Amino acid sequence: MDEAYGGRLPYREQVILALERRGFSGPGAKERAIREELGLAPVRYYQLLNALLDDPRALAHDPVTVNRLRRVRDARRGER
């Protein structure tokens, strides 16, 4: 990956993981937060999140969240 960050996870990716740790109250709340707080379309957000789950820096930064999301992703892939 990009060594310009000295092996640390870039700020935007840290914010994405922080958003994934939060609980959302109702339908559309997470998508609204993605648009308002990150300025991203939900589709783009989920593309970035999926790539982030394979980044070793993300695992080092927040292993609990990354491992949980990897399990969810793997379960969904298994259903296909």
N, C-alpha and C positions, 0 to 999 in steps of 0.2 A: 504494500500500500504506500501511500504518500508519506515519505519520511520528513517532509517539511514541518510536520506537526510534532516531531520528536517522539513518535510512537503514541502520542495522546490522541484521543478522539476529538475531532473538531466540534466546535460549539453547537452547530446546527444538529449534528447527530446526537449530542448530549441532550438537547431539547426534545428531540424525537423520542428518545428513551424515557425521558421524564414524563412526556405526555402518555406514553404507554403504561406507566406505573399508576396513573390516575384512574379513578373510577368515574364513570359518566352516568348521569341519572336517567336519561331517557333516550328515545330514538332520535338520532340526528345530532345529539349533543357533542359527540366526539368529532363528527365531520365539521360541525360549526367551529369547534375549537381549532381544528386543523386549518381551516380557512382564515379565521380571525387572528390566531396567535402565530401561525407560521407563514401565512400568505401563500399556502400551497393548495392545489386541487387535491382532493382525497386520493384520486388515482395516483398522482405523482408521489404523494406521501407514502402510500403503501408500496410503491416501487422502491423508494429510498429505504423504507423500513426493511423490506425483504433483503436488499443488498447488505444492509447494516447487520443483519443477523449472521452473515458469513464473515464479518470483519472481526479479527481477533482483538482489535482495540475495543470494540463494543463489549465483547465478552469480558475483557479485563475491567472495563469501566463499570458494568452492571451485570454481573453473572446471573443473578436471580431472574431479572427481567428477560435477558437474552435467552437463557435456557428455557424459561416458560414459553416464550414466543416460538422458539425452535420446536418444542414439543407440539404446540398447536399447529404449526405449519406442517410438521411431519404427519400428524394425524389427518390433516386435510388432504395431504398428498396421498395417503394410504386409502382414503375413501374413493379416490378417482380410479 
